[in-house]
Amino acid sequence: MSGSALDPRLLGLLVCPLTRQPLRYDRERQELVNDTAGLAYPIRDGVPVLLPDAAREFLPPTG
């Protein structure tokens, strides 16, 4: 796993630790995103940090 890519097999296994929903990879921000819950988990040195305290909150899209 390089700094700009996430293994699709790994992404298929990862879920949000709070909601158990699938995550979307945001390559530009290097985050795993739960759009429904409005949470984004950082990827640091190629390692997803799926800790609730590490998540960034944002307003989920409406509609």
C-alpha positions in Angstrom: 0.0 0.0 0.0 1.6 3.3 -1.1 0.8 6.8 0.2 -1.5 7.4 -2.8 -3.3 4.1 -3.0 -5.4 1.8 -0.8 -5.6 -1.9 -1.6 -9.2 -2.5 -2.8 -9.3 -5.9 -1.0 -8.5 -4.1 2.3 -11.1 -1.4 1.6 -13.7 -4.1 1.0 -13.1 -5.5 4.5 -13.0 -2.2 6.5 -16.1 -0.7 8.1 -16.8 2.3 10.4 -16.1 1.2 13.9 -19.2 3.1 15.2 -21.8 2.3 12.6 -20.4 -0.8 10.9 -21.2 0.8 7.5 -18.8 0.5 4.6 -16.2 3.3 4.1 -15.3 5.2 1.0 -11.6 6.0 0.2 -10.8 9.7 -0.3 -7.5 9.6 -2.1 -7.0 13.4 -2.0 -7.4 13.7 1.8 -6.0 10.3 2.6 -9.1 9.4 4.6 -11.7 6.6 4.9 -15.1 8.3 4.8 -18.5 7.3 6.2 -20.7 9.7 4.3 -23.9 8.7 6.2 -22.4 9.4 9.7 -20.3 12.4 8.7 -17.1 10.8 9.9 -13.7 10.6 8.2 -10.8 8.4 9.5 -7.2 9.3 8.7 -4.7 7.1 6.9 -1.3 7.7 8.4 1.8 6.3 6.8 -0.4 3.9 4.8 -2.3 2.6 7.9 -6.0 3.4 8.4 -6.6 4.7 11.9 -10.1 3.5 12.7 -10.4 4.9 16.2 -13.5 7.0 17.0 -11.2 9.6 18.7 -9.2 10.0 15.5 -12.2 10.6 13.3 -12.9 14.0 11.8 -16.5 15.1 11.8 -18.2 16.8 8.8 -21.7 17.5 7.7 -23.0 14.6 5.7 -24.4 15.4 2.2 -28.2 16.0 2.1 -30.6 14.3 -0.3 
